Amino acid sequence: MPIALEEDQVLRKQLEIQHEGTVREEIEIFRKKALSLLDGEITDNEFRPFRLKHGIYGQRQQGVQMVRCKIPGGLLTVPQVERLAEIADDFGGGKGHLTTRQNIQYHFIPLRRVPDLMHKLADVGLTNREACFNTVRNVTVCNWAGIAQDEVFDVRPYAQRVAYAFLRKDLTGNLPRKFKIAFDGCAGKDCIQGAINDIGLRAVIRNGKRGFRMIIGGGMGPLPREAQLLEEFVPEEVLLNKCEAVIRVFNKYGNRKNKNTARMKFVIRERGMEWMREQIEKEFQDVRTNGGIAWPEMVPEGFGGYRSKPQMLTNGDLLPVLNSSWSADPAYDAWLETNVVEQQQLGYASVIVRVDQGNLSGDQLRGIARIASVCGDGLVRVAIEQNLVLSFVQLRRLPQVYAELSKIGLAESGARQIEDIITCPGAYTCNLGITKTMNLGAALQEVVRRYEDPEVKRLAIKASGCPNSCGHHWIGDLGFYGNARKIEGKEIPYYQMLLGGGYDEEGIMRFGLAVQSIPARLAPEAVRRVLDHFIANRLEGESFRNYVLRFKVETFRGMTSDLAKPAETFPEMYQDWGDEAAYSLQLGRGECAV
């Protein structure tokens, strides 16, 4: 056994050296091409696909870039978090932004400095390679993997190997459009929203054997579609083969002429699910007979934060159950109730760190790294709700964690409640952004924090700055996406309001119903009216979605019709939230579909 362990360590080290060489080489190639662009030797059109494949987006502000760092499986080590903090301060103006796909983004980076940032990421095993463009994007994993009380099995090692297997491959590097994969190991619930992914995988055990329930073809954007069932059970040993077969079919039949209908969901819509099953089975048999992308024997240690040998945990002075007695601090009690979840491991809990709309400072990232190192297992999990999770916190250390989070401004309660609003940056930086969504989020928080009704508190608000759904507006109880209209010849920022998105009683994802478009400045009033009506008219035990379906869209349109077409305007209506200047619709070239 010691010899085998030694051989394993040697092989892993060799792999890491090989991986390191590849990464450093491609970063210097990026630097060379970037300098060629800046020197006028190549055009922006020639550089754009190469730039995007490396996770570098253009911004509406000229001369600067958005750099997206992939966090495979949403898992970070303490050194990685510390490096992300350093990058925020040295490159990102002191800020980083968590996305709904377990990435972190930095804005306003001059192109000349981007290669140095890429090297900083590579130092700790992180990459922005294929975080954008028509590639297999970041592979997401339920942030409760390995710790959930109802877990079927830990899906993290499978996700890590799938993510690494599809990285830097010819097949997956130039698809018709982006391709998203999500893993979930919990029983009976969809923590990672697999139904909006091209491939959604849920852990299943059948006759003592591990495998995955596979759904395909989900996606949002202007024309959302729920994923369809492909296989009830895909054995673990052929998981990668089956995923490759799906990607091959998409690569062959995806629409390369029209980016607006290029996602895999449109292939299924046009040709049907039975045809799709037949084509996938053909490709699967070809992979099994003639070979395809192979499972990596090993993955560089720390890729995606997952470690083959987890840190030893101290059993020490543990409490058997979470102490539910009230303390003298109401703020701590509220935090304990909403932000702390007991794990399957006796005596340990996970802490949800509520990150307001995904925005973190360098100092906050350093503080999180310190808490994870001292009070947790040395890992930080990124949730698709734009929050962080600290796991393996001994129950007796919860007061200490709360105190440390308070010092860095991250001890807000209400995680996964109505105040915990999801937004994208919108027109703040994005070329396709119509409205500044984060400022709307702050305005909506002012309204909803006044409600103490438990049924209201459990609702979710999700907002995007355009129809492209980066803020997941289709699946919020209350959803908003930015658009613009004119009143008396003047442009006004508007938001389309959606109601009733999320899950039905059977746990199936459903999209919200479009109500109508409302001026940005009046959206908080629309939310107030809907919530007040919900409180006054809901039935006992009725979900928000069922309440919306019962009253029908017409009710809510009538309720907000005076807001949609106001009889009188006021000066602020011609301004977006957070702006003092008059609103003007300005769109650049979109790159999320390039």
Secondary structure, DSSP 8 states (H G I E B T S, - for coil): -HHHHHHHHHHHHHHHHHHHHHHHHHHHHHHHHHHHHHTTSS-HHHHHHHHHHTTEEE-SSTTEEEEEEE-GGGEEEHHHHHHHHHHHHHTSTTEEEE-TTSEEEEEEEEGGGHHHHHHHHHHTT-B-TTSSSSSB---EE-TTTTT-TTBSS--HHHHHHHHHHTTT-HHHHS-SS-B-EEEE-BSSS-TT-GGGSSEEEEEEEETTEEEEEEEE--B-TTS-B--EEEEEEEEGGGHHHHHHHHHHHHHHHS-SS-GGG-SHHHHHHHH-HHHHHHHHHHHHHHHHHH--S---S---TTGGG--SS------SS--SS---S--S-HHHHHHHHHHEEE-SSTTEEEEEE--GGGEEEHHHHHHHHHHHHHHSSSEEEE-TTS-EEEEEEEGGGHHHHHHHHHHTT-----TTSTTS-EE--GGGT-TT--S-HHHHHHHHHHHHTT---HHHHT--EEEESSTT-TT-GGGSSEEEEEEEEEETTEEEEEEEEEES-EE-TTS-EE--EEEEEEEGGGHHHHHHHHHHHHHHH--TT--HHHHHHHHHHHHHHHHHHHHHS-SS--GGGGS-TT--S----------TT-
